[in-house]
Amino acid sequence: MSGSAGAICMRSVQVAWSEETVRAVTRRMAKADVGTVVVVGDGKRPLGILTDRDVTLRCVAKDRDPDTTEVGAVMSSPAACIDESTPIEQALARMAGEKVRRLVVVDSAQALVGILALDDVLELLAEEAATIGRLLARRVRAS
C-alpha cells in the first residue's frame, strides 16, 4: 500500500469549539449526516474529537443537559493526531496501537487538515486488491 494520510484523508471536516453546547453541535452533525466532529482551538489546532458515541455515553447516559453541557466536557481528548505526510502503514499501526478508528490529520503547524477513518484505508485497500486482481486475470489470459 502506498500513499500518505494527507493524500487519502477526508478534508471536508465538521468542526466545533469546546465552549459550544452539545445540542448545537449535534444538530450540525445531524444536518451534515456525520457521526464525528473535530473540536478545535486557536489556529484550528485539534483539541479533541466528538463522536455520536461520546454524546451517548458521556452526555445522555449521564443525564447531562445537552442545552447547557459544553462539548469540551464530553469530547474525547486529546485527539489522536498524525502529520499529513505519515505513510498509510504507520497510520494503520497508530490506529491499532491507540485502538481508534479515526485519526485527525494535521499539517506542520499542527493545524487541522482532515480526518482519516479506518473506512478510508479499507476503501483504498479494496481498490488496490481489485487492481491486483485485474492484473492477475490479464496475466492468466495472456498465458
Secondary structure, 3 states (H helix, E strand, C coil): CCCEHHHHCECCCCEEECCCEHHHHHHHHHHHCCCEEEEECHHHCEEEEEEHHHHHHHHHCCCCCCCCCEHHHCCECCCCEEECCCEHHHHHHHHHHHCCCEEEEECCCCCEEEEEEHHHHHHHHHHHHHHHHHHHHHHHHHC
